[in-house]
Amino acid sequence: MLDAGAIDETKRKLRKLKKLEIKIRFGSSGSAANLNVDSVMKSNRIKLVWDEFFSIGGEGRAVVKYKLEDVAAMTRDEYKNVLDEFFFNVYYRYYTENGISAAQLYDPELLGWMGLAPDASAADIKRRFRELAKKYHPDTGGDGKKFIELMENYNKLME
């Protein structure tokens, strides 16, 4: 069981991450440039990456990747990996929302579906695609629906 001090410190860190995402995505440019942090946080129409990743209390939220207790119990390296994944998603969303070409950035959700890290290279994607194609191909006893989904996701990534 974690002590209250560790939980409170983790809440503060996660709230700072939320504010940082808002500053990154809406602070200097974009369609919501004039919004301040408080108004963005209160708005229900703005979808934050933070809301998909974290939950800091008994808000009755939908499924999130990391609950407060899980984050508080992480080692330093585990927490660093979560931050890397979070910021990759934040910048990916920022680039796509603002029409910025990110030639070496791939959709993190599709990469996650394939079991790859957000910073995977084209060679990593191709290698993993081949592994999964062997596993899911109907001719080798795999699931045809999964194979079709794999093909669609791979084509989206390699566009």
Buried (B, 14 or more C-beta within 10 A) or exposed (E): EEEEEEBEEBBEBBBEBBBBBBEBBBBEEEEBEEBEBEEBBEEEEBEBBBBBBBBBEEEEEEEBBBBBEBBBBBEEEEBEBBEEBBBBBBBBBBEEEEEEEEEEBBBBEBBBBBEBBBBBEEEBBBEBBEEBBEBBBEEEEBEEEBBEBBBEBBEEBEE
